[in-house]
Amino acid sequence: MQKNEIKDTKYYAKWPGVKEEDFDMEINQIGTVVYRKIYTNGTPDSMTRRHVFYPSQGFNLLEHIITSNREDILNATEIVSSNGKVYSVENFLKSLENVEFYK
């Protein structure tokens, strides 16, 4: 890997009562942000960089909790990234504002 290369980042929900060793369970996986180089006409001059979010099963649960207005669960939930950062649900969703979203 090159020095400045950006790694894909996976996100996990630390729901109330969930331990980090349970992050591999599908319901705890929120999704992955993937860094992509796109060549619009096949030449290096036409390259753009994009971040794309691919949601996992846990994202569906997160959406349900949000639409159900379960603030008790939302306030007790943390989103943990594969690079060790911890987000509140609100901050995590804000971080996705400039990311392409594939559903």
RODO-2510 file (C-alpha; in nm, 4 decimals, decimal comma):
residues 103
     n   res          X          Y          Z
     1     m     0,0000     0,0000     0,0000
     2     q     0,1273     0,3470    -0,0863
     3     k     0,1936     0,5918     0,1928
     4     n    -0,1007     0,8250     0,1137
     5     e    -0,3480     0,5544     0,0134
     6     i    -0,6785     0,5695     0,1977
     7     k    -0,8136     0,2443     0,3414
     8     d    -1,1746     0,1344     0,3296
     9     t    -1,3427     0,1900     0,6658
    10     k    -1,6017    -0,0401     0,8231
    11     y    -1,8505     0,0887     1,0789
    12     y    -2,0125    -0,1070     1,3591
    13     a    -2,2974    -0,0250     1,5963
    14     k    -2,2251    -0,0644     1,9615
    15     w    -2,5893    -0,0973     2,0596
    16     p    -2,6715    -0,0979     2,4311
    17     g    -2,5422    -0,4248     2,5742
    18     v    -2,3332    -0,5216     2,2680
    19     k    -1,9648    -0,6027     2,3166
    20     e    -1,6937    -0,5335     2,0590
    21     e    -1,6351    -0,9055     2,0124
    22     d    -1,9906    -0,9204     1,8707
    23     f    -1,9207    -0,6642     1,5950
    24     d    -1,8842    -0,9414     1,3375
    25     m    -2,2545    -1,0214     1,3737
    26     e    -2,4431    -0,8868     1,0719
    27     i    -2,6903    -0,6822     1,2748
    28     n    -2,4014    -0,4857     1,4297
    29     q    -2,2385    -0,4003     1,0959
    30     i    -2,3512    -0,0573     0,9793
    31     g    -2,1605    -0,0422     0,6522
    32     t    -1,8353     0,0381     0,4761
    33     v    -1,7017     0,3580     0,3240
    34     v    -1,4956     0,2667     0,0210
    35     y    -1,2485     0,5030    -0,1439
    36     r    -1,2593     0,4794    -0,5224
    37     k    -1,0659     0,6334    -0,8093
    38     i    -1,2914     0,6857    -1,1091
    39     y    -1,1610     0,7525    -1,4599
    40     t    -1,4328     0,9227    -1,6620
    41     n    -1,2702     0,8659    -2,0018
    42     g    -1,0025     0,6089    -1,9208
    43     t    -0,7078     0,8453    -1,8856
    44     p    -0,5226     0,9488    -1,5674
    45     d    -0,6150     1,3142    -1,6381
    46     s    -0,9824     1,2286    -1,6006
    47     m    -0,9473     1,0691    -1,2549
    48     t    -1,1728     1,1750    -0,9704
    49     r    -1,1801     1,0371    -0,6184
    50     r    -1,5023     0,9401    -0,4477
    51     h    -1,6073     0,7946    -0,1171
    52     v    -1,8960     0,5516    -0,1423
    53     f    -2,0961     0,4134     0,1504
    54     y    -2,2255     0,0580     0,1194
    55     p    -2,4761    -0,0060     0,4009
    56     s    -2,4943    -0,3390     0,5802
    57     q    -2,7780    -0,5058     0,7727
    58     g    -2,7196    -0,2933     1,0831
    59     f    -2,7936     0,0230     0,8864
    60     n    -3,1485    -0,1006     0,8268
    61     l    -3,1917    -0,1423     1,2021
    62     l    -3,0454     0,2048     1,2619
    63     e    -3,2954     0,3552     1,0162
    64     h    -3,5792     0,1742     1,1909
    65     i    -3,4700     0,3003     1,5315
    66     i    -3,4489     0,6562     1,3962
    67     t    -3,7926     0,6451     1,2305
    68     s    -3,9382     0,4889     1,5475
    69     n    -3,7999     0,7869     1,7409
    70     r    -3,6247     0,5610     1,9932
    71     e    -3,4032     0,8293     2,1433
    72     d    -3,3267     0,6053     2,4407
    73     i    -3,1504     0,3589     2,2093
    74     l    -2,9965     0,6288     1,9859
    75     n    -2,8447     0,8114     2,2832
    76     a    -2,6948     0,4886     2,4187
    77     t    -2,5537     0,3751     2,0809
    78     e    -2,2023     0,4426     1,9584
    79     i    -2,0728     0,3899     1,6055
    80     v    -1,7197     0,2476     1,6041
    81     s    -1,4991     0,2511     1,2941
    82     s    -1,2435    -0,0092     1,1951
    83     n    -0,9742     0,2554     1,2459
    84     g    -1,0766     0,3057     1,6089
    85     k    -1,2814     0,6253     1,5932
    86     v    -1,6012     0,6423     1,7972
    87     y    -1,9001     0,8500     1,6855
    88     s    -2,2405     0,9352     1,8209
    89     v    -2,5166     0,8339     1,5805
    90     e    -2,5708     1,2003     1,4908
    91     n    -2,2018     1,2631     1,4167
    92     f    -2,1768     0,9441     1,2140
    93     l    -2,4716     1,0443     0,9955
    94     k    -2,3194     1,3915     0,9490
    95     s    -1,9950     1,2280     0,8338
    96     l    -2,1905     1,0605     0,5519
    97     e    -2,3297     1,3879     0,4132
    98     n    -2,0615     1,4200     0,1399
    99     v    -2,0351     1,0495     0,0652
   100     e    -2,2138     0,8727    -0,2190
   101     f    -2,4696     0,6313    -0,0809
   102     y    -2,5447     0,2935    -0,2409
   103     k    -2,8439     0,1035    -0,1145
***
